Amino acid sequence: MKKALITGITGQDGSYLAEFLLSKGYVVHGLIRRSSSFNTGRIDHLYEDPHSPDVRLHLHFGDLSNSEQLTTLIYNVSPDEIYNLGAQSHVRVSFDIPEYTGDVTAIGTTRLLEAVRRSGITTRFYQASSSEMYGAAPPPQNEKTPFRPRSPYAAAKLHSYWMTVNYREGYGLWASNGILFNHESPRRGETFVTRKITKAIAAILAGKQDKLFLGNLDAKRDWGYAPEYVEVMWRMLQEERPADFVIGTGESHSVREFLEAAFACAGLDTAKHVEIDPKYFRPTEVDSLRADCGLALEKLRWQPRITFEDLVKIMTDSDLESAGLPSSGQGRQIVVDKGFGWIRGT
């Protein structure tokens, strides 16, 4: 059985990727941060008693800020594949804690790459790069578009991107960057704008909240469905040679469009419940991101199946159901495989 190590396994992408790899027969090792409260909610359904025979999910306490611990872990586990998904990943928050964002999101990647190099193991390395690296570059953006980061988070991700390239070219490491555009799901953190919107809808309908405060509604993003994106991470590491790929839907929608579509699903009026709060604006904004993922379509034989409208419905219905409310009943019927997150339209 192949072995994979996932940093950020408790996050949205990490949990879906763990499910996906387990479904393919992998033994999965995950790096988690020690906390005084439980922080494994997204992977609790995958938990296996470590005393059971043939257990395939192993969790290790650690942090991307500790190079010695990372080196020891990588040497002992000797994974066939490493997926670096760990980061301080909130763009707006990165302006408030730029030093921490740089230490974990940027230097953390360097620590991992150096741990692989020093350990001498043979492995394939996936770096979770971000469309935020393009920043002010006009859309559509592809692998040849110049980077123009507009936040500490984007600058940190750009550092990681180039370190991955340098370790590939300088030391011969098998290392690929996945430049993923925004991807969402019901497991998205509640402080991210898409989940903030759908969570608020459920709270408004339940009578627990009246107003939703947001920032820039005109920012445009290329939004996809997270479970589909973790599949393409795996596909990148199955290629004969490492390379860097842009992953997205090729469509762009504004925050306002997401907001209005989600409120329409629930039969709510944005004019009655939504207000703008300047504190949610970024010091420097990224106006428009839209992926040109022709290379991924050609080389990886991958393309997204879930539409923007599907995504809005999936997330809205999930939060409605979690609040004990009936689903929206809007749009086409979406059938969800609860075990692995895959979806088909009917």
LINJOZI-V98308 format. One record per helix or strand of 3 or more residues. SS is the DSSP state (helix for helix, strand for strand). FROM is the first residue (numbers start at 0). TO is the last residue. If there is no record, write none. Layout:
SS|FROM|TO / SS|FROM|TO
//
This chain:
strand|2|6 / helix|11|22 / strand|26|31 / helix|40|45 / strand|56|60 / helix|66|76 / strand|80|83 / helix|90|95 / helix|97|118 / strand|123|129 / helix|130|133 / helix|151|170 / strand|173|179 / helix|192|204 / strand|211|213 / helix|225|235 / strand|244|246 / helix|254|265 / helix|269|272 / strand|273|275 / helix|277|279 / helix|293|298 / helix|307|321 / strand|333|335 / strand|342|344
//
